[in-house]
Amino acid sequence: MVQQSSESPGLKLEVDGMSCASCVKRVEDTLASVAGVTEASVNLASETALVNGTAAAPELAAALHSAGYPARTVTVRLQVREMTCASCVSRVEKVLARAPGVLQASVNLVDETADVTYFRGATGPAELAAIATAAGYAAQVTSHEQSDRDDNKAAEASSLARRTWLALILTMPVFILEMGAHLIPSWEQVIARNIGTTNSWLIQFALTTLVMVWPGQVFLRKGIPALFKGMPDMNSLVAIGTLAAWSFSCVALFWPDLLPAASRAVYFEAAAVIITLILLGRYLESRAKGRTGEAIRKLIGLQPKTARIERNGETTDLAVEQIVIGDIVQVRPGERIAVDGTVIDGSSYVDESMLSGEPAPAQKQTGAELTGGTINGTGTLRFEATRVGADTTLAQIVRMVEQAQGARLPIQDVVNKVTAWFVPAVLAIAALTLGLWLWLGPQPVLSNALIACVSVLIIACPCAMGLATPTSIMVGTGRAAELGVLFRKGSALQTLQEATLVAVDKTGTLTAGQPTLTDLHVSEPGSEDEVLRLVAAVEAKSEHPIAHALVRAAGERRLELPPITDFESITGYGIRAIVSGQQVLVGADRFMTRNGIDLDTLQEQAEQLASAGRTPLYAAVGGDLVAVIGVADPIKPGSRKAISALHEMGLKITMITGDNSATANHIAAQLGIDQVVAEVLPEGKVDAVNELRSGGEKLAFVGDGINDAPALASADIGIAIGTGTDIAIESADVVLRSGDLRGVANAFEISRKTMRNISQNLFWAFGYNALLIPVAAGALYPFNGTVLSPMLAAGAMALSSVCVVSNALRLRRVKAHLEEPGQSSTQPG
């Protein structure tokens, strides 16, 4: 039994049997009715449900099964070591049973195995093995899931294909017998003379009945119970329509005296063809839906099955699941890297494009970080595993994409409100249509009324409405992941395209974040080395990138750094310390002014540095200004193209930086940035963001550092550069796996095209029904005698869902702005 806390991310499970938006509503209501459920969200495209609350997994399973939408379950066998008695068995069973989504856990002491049944999608074999191991009983997977999602989709498509072919084989004779007269003159006479009309109808009855109870029995099995429970769905509409046509035909065949002579006709072919066409549509839809998760499959497929591990002086090939933190892994040329780690030996270039979208291979040497799933180049590497299993970057990306794909956008709430009453409304319209045709229709009144009523029932398509949003989300976020853009919050997919202003941090976002010392102007000629020695000694205690640049410069000059005391860092201003008995201050002009240091002696040199795009820093020793230091941070190669691409999208760009105004304006001029907000303290970035959007702008903030986290969280949309800090990434709505700013343009492109795609799908789904339901009801009959055949209605209905999914799949072709970078562009130096 699983208990979900109110703070938990929710229990994810996969649901069988959903075919339209009405099913989504019914499943959500079913889950919401279970005691302890606080929220339930269902995604038709991925066929998943996300449940929040404290409900027990078995109760959720029972409720879904009772409603006719069973949750998919998986049974996995774990090999569990170190169990010695029955109490061990009890403990292992308890810890496994408490895992999210677990329905049952059974442990066998004799053969040291545990069979665990759980909701597919809620957890996995590796996670279950880790839980048992954490409890003190080393466990590993001995058998994988009975069938993964891909296998399930393939089996579903295969089953639909078989049922469609069977329905087609049974339907063709019915169609030919009844509709052949439209193709062959005197066909009715041929049938009457050789078979007999009654025998022809009997054959049609037998074959159509087989179609309904064999390949088409899903509509009756699900549709009729749903109708009686007061929750009709698409299956209910098909069941009512085909049963109406079949029942009327049976009366005409077996009890003809009950009908007026003019109405004695059979419509077996309509019922059979309707079922066949809808099955064909669902088969095509299933195949198309299977392609929506291609990005996830590609990501999962990046991880190799085995890796070469060094243990106890031996090198062996082990399954990736068996790798533990601290293992030494060997990677040969051309192999995929198994897990995350740190290089301890070797040099190579690694292709990280599938994870970051960055096309250029990254050089890896001793100390470099490796990411599981990336491809090693021509060199050989040895690395220490630092993150394995569900903690690897690849696993986190997969989870992030899955969460985004399962998200419900605000626009979906409108769709859900409409679909909640859609099927009942269709039933009402069908009943009204039947009544009006019986009252006002021409002869044969009963037959014409039946045709119009059945056409209305069949033409209605909540399937397309239910698929319109989630299919686009799945394909759009999947394509985004391939381009190195991860939507941590699904709602960001919609809100990002609403942004009108992009505020960008400078250091580490527009620039490389690796400053270098370019100039050193001292007040006393010949004292450069001594000043740099004192400054570097103080900066050695700081983690700021500029501090690293100064320490690196001192190292290049082979200067010995003296010891320091009383170190203090004042965020946004500078640092101070005691060196050789003297107080040394290093920082911005505001820091010097704050401490009463006169800047006049080196003011001219500082202004020259700032006008050239370099950041001027000041150094004071013993209360006197001794130097102004010029530091330059190279502009990232893709920054210019990124700003240009964002401008082409109609967005305004503002740079927010703590740098001085002259330096910031110089960089802004180089990049074509519209507005500069300079000399902003870290705590002032939130105020700057709020002031920028005070005029009604919808603002997206792009940053990478710890001091950017509040602004990322405060902005309407926070976009974190993936090469930045974990704190910044956790505060963001969107994460760019690449450090290239062109990923921001990719994010906007995906957001805009996905939302446009959703709008197209919804327009088609709603427009289709708004246009064709009246036509099916006979609205055109008084003007031109047009009556829509139920068979054509079935074909149109099946086609609508296929069109929606196919349109969503076009998002897979969205092109990236992140191309092969050219020559590095740096500030003048």
C-alpha positions in Angstrom: 0.0 0.0 0.0 1.4 3.4 -1.0 0.8 6.6 0.8 1.3 9.8 -1.1 2.1 12.8 1.0 0.7 16.2 0.1 4.2 17.4 -0.7 4.9 14.4 -3.1 5.3 15.0 -6.8 2.3 12.7 -7.4 1.8 9.1 -8.4 2.0 8.5 -12.1 0.3 5.5 -13.7 -0.8 4.3 -17.1 -4.5 3.7 -17.9 -6.0 1.4 -20.5 -9.1 1.8 -22.5 -9.3 5.6 -23.0 -10.3 6.6 -26.5 -11.6 10.2 -26.3 -11.9 13.3 -24.1 -15.0 11.9 -22.4 -12.9 9.0 -21.1 -10.4 11.5 -19.7 -13.1 13.2 -17.7 -14.5 9.9 -16.5 -11.1 8.6 -15.4 -10.3 11.9 -13.6 -13.7 11.8 -11.8 -13.1 8.2 -10.9 -9.7 8.9 -9.4 -10.9 12.0 -7.6 -13.7 10.0 -5.9 -11.1 7.8 -4.2 -10.6 8.7 -0.5 -7.3 10.6 -0.1 -7.0 11.9 -3.6 -6.5 15.7 -3.7 -6.0 16.0 -7.4 -6.1 13.8 -10.5 -4.8 14.8 -14.0 -5.2 12.6 -17.0 -3.3 12.8 -20.3 -5.0 11.0 -23.3 -2.0 11.1 -25.6 0.4 9.4 -23.2 -2.5 7.4 -21.6 -1.3 8.4 -18.1 -2.8 9.8 -15.0 -1.0 11.8 -12.3 -2.6 11.4 -8.8 -1.8 13.6 -5.8 -2.9 12.8 -2.3 -2.7 10.0 0.2 -4.8 7.3 -1.6 -3.7 3.7 -1.4 -2.5 2.2 -4.7 -4.8 -0.9 -4.4 -7.8 1.4 -4.0 -6.9 3.4 -7.1 -6.5 0.2 -9.0 -9.9 -1.1 -7.8 -11.6 2.1 -8.7 -10.2 2.3 -12.2 -11.0 -1.4 -12.8 -14.6 -0.9 -11.7 -14.9 2.1 -14.1 -13.7 0.0 -17.0 -10.3 1.8 -17.3 -7.8 -0.6 -15.7 -4.4 0.7 -14.7 -1.5 -1.1 -16.4 0.6 -3.1 -14.0 4.0 -4.7 -14.2 5.5 -7.5 -12.3 9.3 -7.6 -11.8 11.5 -10.2 -10.1 14.3 -9.0 -7.9 17.2 -11.1 -6.6 17.6 -10.2 -3.0 20.6 -11.2 -1.0 21.5 -11.3 2.7 18.1 -12.5 3.9 18.4 -15.0 6.7 15.0 -15.5 8.3 11.3 -14.7 8.2 11.7 -11.3 9.8 14.0 -10.4 6.9 11.3 -11.5 4.5 8.7 -9.4 6.3 10.9 -6.3 6.3 11.8 -6.5 2.6 8.1 -7.0 1.8 7.2 -3.9 3.9 9.7 -1.6 2.4 8.8 -2.7 -1.2 5.1 -2.4 -0.5 5.5 1.2 0.7 7.2 2.2 -2.6 5.1 4.5 -4.8 2.6 2.7 -6.9 3.3 -0.8 -5.6 0.3 -3.1 -5.4 1.9 -6.2 -4.0 5.2 -7.5 -2.9 6.0 -11.2 -2.3 9.3 -12.4 -1.0 10.7 -16.0 -1.2 13.4 -16.7 1.3 14.4 -20.0 -0.2 15.4 -18.8 -3.7 16.0 -15.2 -2.4 13.7 -13.5 -4.8 11.0 -10.8 -4.5 8.1 -10.5 -7.0 6.7 -6.9 -7.0 3.6 -5.8 -8.9 3.3 -2.1 -9.4 1.6 0.5 -11.6 3.5 0.9 -14.8 5.0 4.4 -14.9 4.9 4.9 -11.1 8.2 3.4 -10.4 10.7 0.9 -12.1 12.8 -2.2 -11.4 16.0 -0.2 -10.7 14.2 2.1 -8.2 12.7 -1.0 -6.4 16.1 -2.7 -6.2 17.6 0.5 -4.8 14.8 0.6 -2.1 15.6 -2.9 -1.0 19.3 -2.2 -1.0 18.9 0.9 1.1 17.0 -1.3 3.6 20.1 -3.4 4.0 19.3 -6.2 1.5 21.4 -5.9 -1.6 19.1 -6.4 -4.6 19.3 -6.3 -8.3 17.0 -6.8 -11.2 16.8 -10.4 -12.6 14.1 -9.7 -15.1 13.0 -6.6 -16.8 9.4 -5.3 -17.0 7.1 -7.8 -18.6 6.7 -5.4 -21.5 7.7 -1.8 -21.7 5.6 1.0 -23.1 7.0 0.6 -26.6 6.1 -3.1 -26.6 2.6 -2.2 -25.3 2.1 0.3 -28.0 3.3 -2.2 -30.6 1.0 -4.8 -29.2 -2.0 -2.4 -29.2 -1.3 -1.4 -32.8 -0.9 -5.1 -33.8 -4.2 -6.0 -32.1 -6.0 -3.1 -33.8 -4.5 -4.2 -37.1 -5.8 -7.7 -36.7 -9.3 -6.5 -35.7 -9.4 -4.0 -38.6 -8.5 -6.7 -41.1 -11.0 -9.1 -39.7 -13.7 -6.4 -39.7 -12.8 -5.6 -43.3 -13.0 -9.2 -44.4 -16.4 -9.6 -42.8 -17.7 -6.3 -44.0 -16.7 -6.5 -47.7 -19.4 -9.0 -48.6 -22.1 -7.0 -46.7 -21.0 -3.8 -48.5 -21.0 -5.5 -51.9 -24.4 -7.2 -51.4 -26.1 -4.0 -50.3 -24.2 -1.2 -52.1 -23.3 -3.0 -55.3 -26.3 -1.5 -57.0 -24.5 1.9 -56.9 -21.7 0.4 -59.0 -23.4 -2.2 -61.2 -26.7 -1.7 -63.0 -29.4 -4.2 -62.3 -27.4 -5.5 -59.3 -30.5 -5.8 -57.2 -32.1 -8.1 -59.8 -29.0 -10.2 -60.0 -29.1 -10.7 -56.2 -32.8 -11.4 -56.2 -32.6 -13.9 -59.0 -29.5 -15.8 -57.7 -29.6 -15.5 -53.9 -32.9 -13.9 -53.1 -33.4 -10.6 -51.2 -34.2 -12.4 -47.9 -31.2 -14.6 -48.1 -29.0 -11.6 -49.0 -30.3 -9.9 -45.8 -29.7 -13.0 -43.7 -26.1 -13.1 -44.9 -25.7 -9.4 -44.1 -27.2 -10.0 -40.7 -24.9 -12.9 -39.9 -21.7 -11.1 -41.1 -22.6 -7.7 -39.5 -23.4 -9.4 -36.2 -20.0 -11.1 -36.3 -18.4 -7.7 -36.9 -20.2 -6.2 -33.9 -19.5 -9.0 -31.4 -16.0 -9.9 -32.6 -13.7 -7.1 -33.8 -16.2 -4.4 -32.8 -17.1 -5.8 -29.4 -15.0 -3.1 -27.7 -17.6 -0.5 -28.5 -20.4 -2.6 -26.9 -18.4 -3.8 -24.0 -17.3 -0.3 -22.9 -19.9 2.0 -24.5 -23.1 0.4 -23.1 -21.9 0.1 -19.4 -20.7 3.7 -19.6 -24.1 4.8 -20.9 -25.9 3.1 -18.0 -23.5 4.6 -15.5 -24.4 8.1 -16.8 -20.9 8.7 -18.2 -21.3 8.2 -21.9 -18.1 8.3 -24.1 -17.2 7.9 -27.7 -17.7 4.2 -27.4 -21.3 4.9 -26.3 -22.0 7.0 -29.4 -20.7 4.3 -31.7 -22.5 1.6 -29.8 -25.8 3.4 -29.9 -25.4 4.3 -33.6 -24.5 0.8 -34.8 -27.0 -0.9 -32.5 -29.7 1.4 -33.9 -28.9 0.6 -37.5 -28.5 -3.1 -36.7 -31.8 -3.3 -34.6 -33.8 -1.5 -37.2 -32.5 -3.9 -39.9 -33.3 -6.9 -37.7 -36.9 -5.6 -37.4 -37.1 -5.1 -41.2 -35.7 -8.7 -41.7 -37.5 -10.7 -39.1 -40.6 -8.7 -38.2 -41.4 -6.6 -41.4 -45.1 -6.2 -40.5 -44.1 -3.9 -37.6 -42.8 -1.3 -40.2 -44.6 0.7 -42.9 -44.0 -0.8 -46.3 -42.0 2.2 -47.4 -39.5 1.8 -44.5 -38.7 -1.9 -44.9 -35.0 -1.7 -45.6 -31.9 -2.9 -43.9 -28.8 -0.9 -42.9 -26.5 -3.8 -41.9 -23.8 -2.4 -44.2 -23.9 1.0 -42.3 -23.2 -0.7 -38.9 -20.5 -2.9 -40.3 -18.8 -0.2 -42.3 -18.9 2.3 -39.4 -17.1 -0.2 -37.1 -14.6 -1.1 -39.7 -13.8 2.6 -40.5 -13.5 3.6 -36.8 -11.2 0.6 -36.1 -9.1 1.7 -39.1 -8.9 5.2 -37.7 -7.9 4.0 -34.3 -5.2 1.8 -35.8 -3.8 4.7 -37.8 -4.1 6.9 -34.7 -2.3 4.3 -32.6 0.6 4.1 -35.0 0.8 7.9 -35.1 0.6 8.2 -31.3 3.4 5.7 -30.9 5.6 8.2 -32.7 4.9 11.0 -30.3 7.1 9.5 -27.7 10.1 9.0 -30.0 12.2 11.6 -28.2 11.9 9.8 -24.9 12.8 6.5 -26.6 15.8 8.1 -28.1 16.9 9.5 -24.8 16.4 6.1 -23.0 18.2 4.4 -25.9 21.3 6.6 -25.2 22.3 4.5 -22.2 24.4 1.5 -23.1 23.4 -1.9 -21.6 26.9 -2.7 -20.3 30.1 -1.0 -19.3 33.7 -2.1 -18.7 34.4 -1.8 -14.9 37.6 -2.1 -12.9 37.0 -3.9 -9.6 39.4 -5.7 -7.3 42.2 -5.5 -9.8 40.1 -7.1 -12.5 38.3 -5.6 -15.5 34.9 -7.0 -16.4 31.9 -6.1 -18.5 28.9 -5.5 -16.2 25.3 -4.4 -16.7 24.9 -0.7 -16.3 22.4 -1.3 -13.4 25.3 -2.9 -11.4 27.5 0.1 -11.5 27.9 1.8 -8.2 29.3 5.2 -7.2 33.1 5.1 -7.0 33.5 2.4 -9.7 36.2 3.0 -12.2 34.8 2.8 -15.8 36.8 2.4 -19.0 35.5 3.9 -22.2 37.0 2.9 -25.5 36.9 5.0 -28.7 33.4 5.2 -30.2 31.6 3.8 -27.1 28.8 5.5 -25.2 29.6 6.6 -21.7 27.5 4.5 -19.3 27.0 6.9 -16.3 28.0 10.3 -15.0 31.5 10.6 -13.8 34.9 12.5 -13.5 37.8 11.7 -15.8 40.8 10.3 -14.0 42.9 9.3 -16.9 43.0 9.9 -20.7 42.0 12.6 -23.2 39.3 12.6 -25.8 36.5 14.6 -27.4 33.0 13.7 -26.5 29.8 14.2 -28.6 27.2 15.6 -26.3 24.8 16.8 -29.0 21.9 14.4 -28.2 21.7 15.8 -24.6 22.7 19.4 -25.0 22.0 20.3 -28.6 25.6 21.5 -28.8 27.0 20.2 -32.1 30.7 20.7 -31.4 32.4 17.8 -29.5 33.7 18.8 -26.1 37.3 18.1 -25.1 37.6 15.9 -22.0 40.8 15.6 -19.9 41.6 14.7 -16.3 39.1 16.3 -14.0 36.5 16.9 -16.7 32.9 15.9 -16.0 31.3 13.2 -18.2 27.6 12.6 -18.8 26.1 9.2 -19.3 24.7 8.6 -22.8 27.2 10.8 -24.6 29.6 9.3 -27.2 33.3 9.1 -26.8 35.5 10.1 -29.7 38.8 8.6 -30.7 40.6 8.7 -27.3 40.4 6.3 -24.4 39.1 7.5 -21.0 39.0 6.1 -17.5 36.6 7.8 -15.1 35.1 7.5 -11.7 31.4 7.0 -11.5 29.8 9.9 -9.5 26.1 9.4 -10.3 24.3 6.2 -11.3 20.8 4.9 -11.9 18.0 7.4 -11.4 20.5 10.1 -10.3 22.3 10.4 -13.6 21.9 13.5 -15.8 20.2 11.3 -18.5 17.7 9.9 -16.0 16.9 13.3 -14.7 16.4 14.6 -18.3 14.1 11.7 -19.1 12.0 12.4 -15.9 11.9 16.1 -16.7 10.7 15.5 -20.3 8.2 13.0 -19.1 6.8 15.4 -16.5 6.6 18.1 -19.2 4.9 15.8 -21.6 2.3 14.9 -19.0 1.6 18.5 -18.1 -1.8 20.1 -18.4 -1.6 23.6 -19.9 -4.1 26.3 -18.9 -5.7 26.0 -22.4 -6.5 22.3 -21.6 -9.0 23.4 -18.9 -11.2 25.1 -21.5 -11.1 21.9 -23.6 -12.1 19.8 -20.5 -15.0 22.0 -19.7 -16.3 21.6 -23.2 -15.8 17.9 -23.5 -17.5 17.4 -20.1 -20.9 18.1 -21.7 -20.1 17.3 -25.3 -21.2 13.6 -25.5 -24.5 14.3 -23.6 -25.1 17.2 -25.9 -24.5 15.0 -28.9 -27.0 12.4 -27.6 -29.5 15.3 -27.1 -28.9 16.6 -30.7 -29.3 13.0 -32.0 -32.6 12.6 -30.2 -33.8 16.0 -31.5 -32.7 15.1 -35.0 -34.7 11.9 -34.8 -37.8 13.7 -33.6 -37.6 16.4 -36.2 -37.2 14.0 -39.1 -40.1 11.9 -37.8 -42.2 15.0 -37.7 -41.1 16.9 -40.8 -39.1 14.4 -42.9 -40.1 13.0 -46.3 -41.0 9.4 -47.0 -39.7 6.9 -45.9 -39.9 8.9 -42.7 -38.6 6.3 -40.3 -35.6 5.3 -42.5 -34.6 8.9 -43.1 -34.9 9.7 -39.4 -32.8 6.7 -38.5 -30.0 7.7 -41.0 -29.8 11.3 -39.8 -29.8 10.2 -36.1 -27.1 7.6 -36.6 -25.0 10.1 -38.7 -25.1 12.6 -35.8 -24.0 10.0 -33.3 -21.1 8.8 -35.5 -19.9 12.1 -36.8 -19.3 13.5 -33.3 -15.6 13.2 -32.3 -14.5 14.0 -28.8 -11.4 11.9 -29.6 -9.9 14.7 -31.7 -10.6 17.2 -28.9 -8.9 15.1 -26.3 -5.9 14.5 -28.4 -5.5 18.1 -29.7 -3.4 19.4 -26.7 -1.5 16.5 -25.2 -0.2 15.2 -28.6 1.3 18.6 -29.4 2.8 18.8 -25.9 4.4 15.4 -26.2 5.9 16.0 -29.6 6.9 19.6 -28.8 8.6 18.9 -25.5 10.3 15.9 -27.0 11.7 17.9 -29.9 12.7 20.6 -27.4 14.7 17.9 -25.5 16.5 16.9 -28.7 17.4 20.6 -29.1 18.7 20.8 -25.6 15.7 22.6 -24.1 14.1 21.1 -21.1 10.7 22.4 -19.8 10.9 21.8 -16.0 7.3 23.1 -15.7 4.9 22.0 -18.4 3.0 25.3 -18.1 6.1 27.1 -19.3 5.4 25.8 -22.8 2.4 28.0 -23.0 3.5 31.0 -20.9 6.9 31.3 -22.7 5.4 32.2 -26.0 3.5 35.0 -24.3 6.7 36.8 -23.2 7.4 40.2 -24.9 10.7 41.1 -23.1 13.8 38.9 -22.4 16.1 40.1 -19.6 19.5 38.5 -19.8 22.2 38.3 -17.1 25.7 39.1 -18.5 28.4 37.1 -16.9 28.2 33.4 -17.7 25.1 33.9 -19.9 26.1 36.4 -22.6 29.7 36.0 -21.8 31.8 32.9 -21.1 32.0 33.6 -17.4 35.8 33.1 -17.5 37.4 36.6 -17.2 41.0 37.2 -17.9 43.3 40.0 -16.7 43.9 42.4 -19.5 45.3 45.6 -17.9 47.0 46.6 -14.7 47.5 50.4 -14.1 49.4 51.2 -10.9 49.8 54.6 -9.1 53.5 54.0 -8.6 55.4 52.8 -11.7 57.3 49.5 -11.3 55.0 48.1 -8.6 52.8 45.9 -10.8 54.1 42.6 -9.5 53.8 43.7 -5.8 50.3 45.0 -6.3 49.2 41.9 -8.2 50.8 39.7 -5.5 48.7 41.4 -2.7 45.5 41.5 -4.7 45.8 37.8 -5.7 46.5 36.8 -2.1 43.1 38.3 -1.1 41.3 37.1 -4.2 42.5 33.5 -3.6 39.9 33.2 -0.9 37.0 34.2 -3.2 35.0 32.0 -5.5 34.1 34.8 -8.0 35.3 34.2 -11.6 37.1 37.5 -11.6 39.0 36.4 -8.5 40.1 33.2 -10.4 41.4 35.4 -13.3 43.6 37.5 -11.0 44.9 34.4 -9.1 45.7 32.8 -12.5 47.5 35.9 -13.7 49.7 35.9 -10.5 50.5 32.2 -11.1 51.5 32.9 -14.7 54.0 35.5 -13.3 55.2 33.0 -10.7 54.4 35.3 -7.8 54.4 33.9 -4.3 51.2 34.8 -2.4 51.6 36.0 1.2 49.3 34.7 4.0 46.2 36.8 4.8 43.9 37.2 7.8 40.5 38.7 8.5 39.1 38.0 5.0 35.7 39.4 4.3 33.6 39.4 1.2 30.9 42.0 0.7 28.5 40.7 -2.0 28.1 43.1 -4.9 30.9 45.4 -3.7 34.2 43.7 -3.2 36.5 42.0 -0.7 38.9 43.0 2.1 41.6 41.3 4.1 44.8 42.0 6.1 48.0 41.2 4.2 51.4 41.7 5.8 49.8 44.0 8.4 48.0 46.2 5.9 44.4 46.3 4.9 43.9 45.4 1.2 40.6 46.3 -0.6 39.7 45.0 -4.0 36.4 45.8 -5.7 34.1 48.1 -7.7 34.2 51.9 -7.6 31.2 51.9 -5.2 33.2 49.7 -2.8 36.1 52.2 -2.8 33.7 55.2 -2.3 32.0 53.4 0.5 35.4 53.0 2.3 36.5 56.6 1.6 39.1 55.9 -1.0 39.8 58.7 -3.5 39.7 57.5 -7.1 40.7 60.6 -8.9 44.3 59.6 -9.6 43.3 56.6 -11.8 39.9 57.8 -12.9 41.0 58.5 -16.5 42.5 55.0 -16.9 39.4 53.4 -15.4 37.1 55.3 -17.9 39.3 54.1 -20.8 39.0 50.5 -19.7 35.2 50.7 -19.4 34.8 52.4 -22.8 36.9 49.5 -24.3 34.4 47.0 -22.8 36.6 45.9 -19.9 35.5 45.7 -16.3 37.5 48.1 -14.1 38.3 47.0 -10.6 40.2 49.0 -8.0 42.7 48.0 -5.4 43.6 50.0 -2.3 46.3 49.2 0.2 46.5 50.9 3.6 43.7 53.3 2.7 45.4 54.5 -0.6 44.4 53.7 -4.1 47.2 51.7 -5.7 45.8 50.3 -9.0 42.9 50.0 -11.4 42.7 46.5 -13.0 41.1 45.7 -16.3 39.3 42.4 -16.7 37.6 41.1 -19.9 35.1 38.3 -20.2 34.8 36.9 -23.7 31.4 37.0 -25.4 30.1 33.6 -26.1 30.2 32.7 -29.8 26.5 32.3 -30.2 25.3 35.4 -28.3 25.1 37.7 -31.3 23.1 35.2 -33.3 20.9 34.5 -30.3 20.1 38.2 -29.8 19.5 38.6 -33.5 17.1 35.6 -33.6 15.2 36.9 -30.6 14.8 40.3 -32.3 13.4 38.6 -35.4 10.8 37.1 -33.2 9.7 40.6 -32.1 11.2 40.4 -28.6 12.9 43.2 -26.8 16.2 42.4 -25.0 17.5 43.9 -21.8 20.8 43.1 -20.2 20.9 43.1 -16.3 24.4 43.2 -14.8 26.4 44.3 -11.8 29.1 45.6 -14.1 29.6 49.4 -14.5 27.5 51.3 -17.0 30.3 52.0 -19.5 31.4 48.4 -19.8 27.8 47.1 -19.9 26.9 49.6 -22.7 29.9 48.7 -24.7 29.0 45.0 -24.6 25.3 45.8 -25.4 26.3 47.8 -28.4 28.4 44.9 -29.7 25.4 42.5 -29.3 22.6 44.8 -30.4 20.9 44.7 -27.0 18.0 47.2 -26.6 18.3 48.3 -23.0 20.9 48.0 -20.2 20.3 47.9 -16.5 23.9 48.2 -15.0 25.5 48.3 -11.6 22.8 46.1 -10.1 23.6 44.4 -6.8 22.6 40.7 -6.7 19.7 41.4 -4.3 18.6 44.1 -6.7 18.0 41.8 -9.7 14.5 40.9 -8.5 13.7 44.6 -8.2 15.1 45.2 -11.7 12.9 42.4 -13.1 9.8 43.7 -11.4 10.5 47.3 -12.6 11.0 46.1 -16.2 7.6 44.4 -16.2 5.8 47.1 -14.4 4.7 48.5 -17.7 2.7 45.4 -18.5 5.6 43.4 -20.2 5.6 39.6 -19.9 9.2 39.0 -18.9 11.5 36.0 -19.3 14.8 36.1 -17.4 17.8 34.2 -18.5 20.6 33.5 -16.0 23.1 31.0 -14.7 24.5 31.8 -11.3 23.5 31.4 -7.7 22.7 35.1 -7.5 20.3 34.7 -10.5 18.1 32.2 -8.7 15.8 34.8 -7.1 15.3 36.6 -10.4 14.7 33.3 -12.2 12.0 32.5 -9.7 10.5 36.0 -9.7 10.2 36.4 -13.5 7.2 35.3 -15.4 9.4 32.7 -17.0 12.9 31.7 -15.7 15.3 30.2 -18.2 18.5 28.7 -16.7 21.7 28.1 -18.7 22.4 24.4 -18.1 26.1 25.0 -17.6 25.2 27.1 -14.6 24.6 26.2 -10.9 22.2 23.6 -9.6 20.4 26.4 -7.6 19.8 28.4 -10.7 18.5 25.4 -12.6 16.1 24.4 -9.7 14.7 28.0 -9.7 14.0 28.0 -13.4 11.0 27.0 -15.5 13.1 26.1 -18.6 16.6 24.7 -18.6 19.0 24.9 -21.5 21.4 21.9 -21.5 23.9 23.9 -23.6 25.6 27.1 -22.4 24.9 28.7 -25.8 22.3 31.5 -25.6 20.8 30.4 -29.0 19.1 27.7 -26.9 16.8 30.6 -25.7 15.8 31.2 -29.3 15.1 27.4 -29.6 12.9 27.5 -26.5 10.8 30.4 -27.9 10.6 28.7 -31.3 9.3 25.4 -29.8 6.9 27.2 -27.5 5.4 29.3 -30.2 5.1 26.5 -32.8 3.7 24.1 -30.2 1.0 26.6 -29.1 0.3 27.4 -32.7 0.0 23.6 -33.4 -2.4 23.2 -30.4 -4.5 26.1 -31.7 -4.7 24.4 -35.2 -5.6 21.1 -33.6 -8.4 22.7 -31.5 -9.7 24.7 -34.4 -9.9 21.5 -36.4 -11.4 19.5 -33.6 -14.1 22.0 -32.7 -14.6 23.3 -36.2 -15.1 19.8 -37.5 -17.9 19.2 -35.1 -19.4 22.6 -35.4 -19.6 22.2 -39.2 -20.4 18.5 -39.7 -22.9 17.8 -36.8 -25.5 20.1 -38.4 -24.8 18.6 -41.8 -25.2 15.1 -40.4 -28.5 16.2 -38.8 -29.8 17.3 -42.2 -29.4 21.0 -42.1 -28.6 21.1 -45.8 -31.5 18.9 -46.8 -34.1 21.7 -47.3 -31.7 23.6 -49.6 -30.1 20.9 -51.8 -31.4 17.6 -50.6 -28.0 16.6 -49.0 -28.1 13.8 -46.5 -24.9 12.6 -44.9 -24.4 8.8 -45.0 -23.5 7.2 -41.7 -20.6 5.5 -43.5 -19.2 8.8 -44.7 -19.7 10.1 -41.1 -17.7 7.3 -39.7 -14.9 7.9 -42.2 -14.8 11.6 -41.4 -14.8 10.9 -37.7 -11.9 8.4 -38.0 -10.0 10.9 -40.2 -10.3 13.7 -37.7 -8.3 12.1 -35.0 -5.6 10.9 -37.4 -5.4 14.5 -38.8 -4.9 15.9 -35.3 -2.1 13.5 -34.4 -0.4 13.9 -37.8 -0.5 17.6 -37.4 1.2 17.4 -34.0 3.9 15.2 -35.5 5.0 18.1 -37.7 6.6 19.6 -34.6 9.3 16.9 -35.0 10.7 19.0 -37.9 11.2 22.2 -36.0 14.7 23.5 -36.9 17.3 24.6 -34.4 18.9 28.0 -34.1 21.9 26.3 -32.4 24.2 25.5 -35.2 27.9 25.0 -35.4 29.5 28.0 -33.7 32.0 30.0 -35.7 35.1 31.7 -34.5 35.0 32.8 -30.9 34.0 36.4 -30.4 35.7 38.2 -27.6 35.8 41.7 -26.2 38.7 43.9 -27.3 41.8 43.1 -25.4 
